[in-house]
Amino acid sequence: MAYLELNNIYKTYGEGENSTEVLSNINLTMDEGEFVAIVGFTGSGKTTLVNLINGLLQPTSGEVLFKGVPVTDTSHERGVIFQNYSLLPWLTVGQNIYMAVKEAFPKDSKKVLMERVKEYVAMVSLSPAINKRPKELSGGMRQRVAVARALAMNPEMIIMDEPLGALDALTRGNLQDEILNIWSKDKRTALLITNDVDEGIYMADRIIPLKPGPNATLGPEFKINIERPRDKTAMNDNPEYKKTRNAIIEYLMDIGDERKTVSDVEYKLPELTPKSFVA
Amino acid sequence: MEQEMVLKKEKSMSTNFKQILAKLTPSIKKDGIMKSLKNTGITLLSILLFLGLWHMGSKALYNKEADYKIEKALTERGEEAAAAERACIASGDSSCQPNTLPSPSQVWASLKSLVADHHVISADKAAFAEKMAATNEKMIAAGKDPIVYTGRASFIDIVLTSIKTVFAGFLLALLIAVPIGIIIGLSPSLRSAFNWFIQIFKPVSPVVWYLLVFMIVKTLYIGDSSDNAFVISFISVGFCAMWATLVNTAMGVASVDKDYINVAKVLKLGTFQKVFKVILPSSLPLIFTGLRITLSVAWMVLIAIELLAQSQGLGLFVWEEFQNGANDSNAKIIVAMFVIGIIGFLLDRLMLAVQNMVSFNKNEMA
């Protein structure tokens, strides 16, 4: 039995004539302890896919099985690191993590929980900033808090939705290493969604491209047979790396071209009305 | 040679002095002082300009009215009467003063007389309490109500009554509008259920609110001889002012960032936790904006409502002075106007301070 299984997933937004099929026929299996990266263009439905797996959304048809059980709701077993940090701005770093830890371990005493918060803040080396609010932190620091929050709940699987997309290249490199460190320590299962092929190759065991939506579907998988721990500079000269990278980019470029050639299709914009508040 | 030494010494002394000064005032930058001085200067200047314009305006109105009076006396009663009228106006006698916009100095004099009046009345009250102390003790012992001072209220008492009314009304508005706002913000179906209600009652004028509240409270208090003016006025003020808070709270709660809701879902917070730990904190800025509007509306409608309800506040004071038509009535009205304005301003600052204390994005509002 696979650890995570996606069977014939379709996801449609809207109803009737205005409906758009965002994802169609998605099939994916992941084993325990595996690190899988899904690479795709922006707007190809990556976030929708993530939300289906973490339980925030339900598929229109098909099923998501987590350890053989259908996913119908969010669970503490699947930790999520969001694209835009999603820290609560009125809480400090410590309080943000404490809130998560308290939900994950409701039986533990406050002292034990605080210890846990401190441990994870230290892990992402933010101990001096534990009493600061997210607004006072840089983008990279905020994302580290988000990482610490997700991991402090001790999830079996980490789902990352473009966690490093908004960061500069240097910070991104550091955080990639940090995430890999944590992952390899406990050998958790990890799913990374990214738009950066290099990031995928550096971090994952398998890369699966997502063909752009509407009707996005998963492409053929690429195995990364590079030994861990991987070295970024050494990897540049690795023939395996070059081969895989070229293959993936070529594949993505081909889809891009395909996408351009069918661009004469006229898309009907959905008729949207602004949300009405009591005003 | 010696002179040079002295010069050198002086020079070093002056630099020393500068260094000490710099040490004494490390945090205050020179620019900061200059800027705040400049701002205060501009404010003072504009106040002076305002007072000057006011003074000239009131003088022109005074002259116009005086000329008309003399002219009228001349055409109706002849030369002698006109001269008598002119002499009377010039002498400042209260019987023939033109009744128009008072000048700043008149208003200032009125303020002083109102304060002096307050001292007289409080002395009266103290004397009365002393005189009645023994009797009241007996009455309380006998299980009867003590005798209380029922004389005229002083200006300060009136202001305090008004502030009390506004705060009672504001609290009522807060207790009604915030919970209902949260509930209808959370549920779209309740929101549409309440929408017509809010749309219809929001624009109702303070006068009508007063009449509505009067109808209900009068019946509730039936057979009770106690004074219900205060109750009626604060309830009317609250109902008049609560709409801004209601709408803002509902909007704040309904428009919480989707990301925060997702976080709440992923952390699997319970409904109670979700409302109090995520939804409420994130809508606090909007709730407070609503509360600030509510407070200023409460203070604004207070005058009209107190006037109608005959509650011993500033509204009634203004109206009675207008009806009274005494020599210094106009000046007293202007005093009341300034007091209302200044208290309204202070209340708004107070709310802003509270808002800054409890909200997380401090720089985004002012």
Boltz contact constraints between the chains, C-beta under 6 A:
constraints:
  - contact:
      token1: [A, 56]
      token2: [B, 262]
      max_distance: 6.0
  - contact:
      token1: [A, 56]
      token2: [B, 265]
      max_distance: 6.0
  - contact:
      token1: [A, 74]
      token2: [B, 265]
      max_distance: 6.0
  - contact:
      token1: [A, 74]
      token2: [B, 266]
      max_distance: 6.0
  - contact:
      token1: [A, 74]
      token2: [B, 268]
      max_distance: 6.0
  - contact:
      token1: [A, 80]
      token2: [B, 266]
      max_distance: 6.0
  - contact:
      token1: [A, 86]
      token2: [B, 259]
      max_distance: 6.0
  - contact:
      token1: [A, 86]
      token2: [B, 263]
      max_distance: 6.0
  - contact:
      token1: [A, 89]
      token2: [B, 360]
      max_distance: 6.0
  - contact:
      token1: [A, 90]
      token2: [B, 281]
      max_distance: 6.0
  - contact:
      token1: [A, 90]
      token2: [B, 360]
      max_distance: 6.0
  - contact:
      token1: [A, 100]
      token2: [B, 267]
      max_distance: 6.0
  - contact:
      token1: [A, 103]
      token2: [B, 267]
      max_distance: 6.0
  - contact:
      token1: [A, 103]
      token2: [B, 268]
      max_distance: 6.0
  - contact:
      token1: [A, 277]
      token2: [B, 251]
      max_distance: 6.0
  - contact:
      token1: [A, 277]
      token2: [B, 254]
      max_distance: 6.0
  - contact:
      token1: [A, 278]
      token2: [B, 191]
      max_distance: 6.0
  - contact:
      token1: [A, 278]
      token2: [B, 195]
      max_distance: 6.0
  - contact:
      token1: [A, 278]
      token2: [B, 198]
      max_distance: 6.0
  - contact:
      token1: [A, 278]
      token2: [B, 247]
      max_distance: 6.0
  - contact:
      token1: [A, 278]
      token2: [B, 250]
      max_distance: 6.0
  - contact:
      token1: [A, 279]
      token2: [B, 247]
      max_distance: 6.0
